[in-house]
Amino acid sequence: MQESATLNLQAESQADKPAHSHPAVIINASSGSDDKKQARDILEATFASSNVEARISLAKSGEEIIDLARRAVQDNCQPIIAGGGDGTINAVASVLVDTDRTLGVLPLGTLNHFAKDLNIPLDVEAAARVCLDGREASVDVGEVNDRIFLNNSSLGLYPSIVQHREKQQQQLGRGKWPAFVWATLTTLKRYPFLSVRLSTDDERLIRHTPFIFVGNNEYEMESFNVGARSCINAGQLSLYVAHRTGRLGLLRLGWRALFGGLRDEEDFNAMCTKEIWIETRRPKRLRVATDGEVTVMTTPLHYRVRPGALRVLVPKSSDKCRVTS
């Protein structure tokens, strides 16, 4: 079971209840599998029960999500609430980073990693209550070539899988999970490698690798908590990279991750740092995944952490959180 992240919460003048000035709710109409119109009805009733008037919008594209977030900032809406999966939360957060606006999270996607790490309930009404009554926390964000990520960024296998999955969905009309399975098998058959030079605060590495994973703060990489974060405001990035690992070696790494000993693997590097440079022999265009969304970037790739750059509402009753003055 995934554990929620520990946060240092920023006390406000009214610490137990944030001020609301016409909250804006932006829902991705295409994320997840639930009925978004039903979610909208639940939200309207929940806000109305607290005498809060919220502006609720359904967005049909990523561009519309960002446009609505920018409009909400201009209209002095507070908080600005994102409803969808991790990609949707990322899109709204990208507008709010380094501003005085607070992000609310409605986990309406498939995996909802960010919400789980913040201990935000997955039920729509309960998550809306957190947006109304929760406490404000300042959390870190990661950045690669000016694009932010809340959870992680990766190169190699995963972006290729996502690209093939989207083709399966668009061209053949397959569901998300069948398309993901087929895309994974296709990518593993080709099994592309990257030849890169990695530079961190303390290390210089040359690697021929099937994947590079960069997390916003440290991820649990062993036991059945793989993929969870115990902290999201330690001001660091985590770097995980395999070296010359074939298909069978990748299965071995997965086994060691589940049952211990992954960090002792000679062909696996894990470290924490504040900044990472990823270079190729010449400028090269690479697919880069950030919170599950894939874009193409030109190397070198520059990763850095931005400590406390995002304000977000979290449950005030969470025993994983503590208030600091």
C-alpha positions, 0 to 999 in steps of 0.5 A: 500500500502506497504511503502518503508524503510527509509535508511541512505545512505553512501556517497562515493567519487563519491556518485551519481554513484557507480563504476562498475568493470564488474558487475556479475548478478546471476538470479534464473532460477526457481523463479517467473513466468516470462521468465528469458531468456527475462529478460536476454535480457532486462538486456544485452540491459540495461547494453550495453546502459550504456557501461557496460559489465556485466557477466549474469548467470542463476542458476538452484539451490540454491547451484549454486547461492551461487557458482556463488556469491563466484566466482564473489567475487573472480573475483572482480566483482562489484556490484554483482546483484541477480535476483529472489525472497527473497530467491535468494536475501538472498543466494547472500547476505549471501556471501556478508555480511561483505565484500566490495562488493555491492548487486544489487537487481532485484526483479524477484520473487513472493513477493519481500519484500526486494525490496519493502522495499528498494523502488526498482522498480519491473520492470526489466529494472528500477531495472537494472537502479538502479544497474547502477545509484543508491546509496549505502546504508548499511543495517542491516541483522538478523542472527539465528544460523549463517544463515542470513535473510534480511526480517524475520525468523519464527517458527511454522505455517509458516515453516510447511505451506512452507514444505507442499506447497513444497510437493504439488508442487513436488509430485502433480505438483500443482502451487505455489498459489494453493499449498499454499492454500492447505498447509495452510488448512492442517497446520491449521487443525493440528495446532501445538504448540511450548513450548519455553522459550524466552530470550531477552535483557530485557524480559524472557517469557515462551510461548505455541504458534502457531507461533514466528516471528522475523523481521530484524528491526520493522515491521508494525503490524497494519492497511493495511501496515501490513508487511512493514518496515519503517526502515531497519538500526535501528540496532534491531530485532522485536519479535512477538509471540502469546500465547495459541491462537487457530484457532479462536484466530488467526483469531481475531489477524488477524482482530485486525492487520488490524483494530487496537488494536493488541498490546493491545491483552493480548495473543500477545507480540511485542517488539524490541531487539538486541538479542533473545534466543529461548530454549526448554526443551531439544535440539530439531530440529525445522523447521525455515523459513528465508526469505521464505526458510525452514531449520531444526535447533537444539535448542537453537536458537540464533538470533542477529542483525548485523548492517550495515553488507550489502551494497546494491544499492537503488534508488538515487531519493527516497524521503525515503532516505537521504545521510549522510557523 
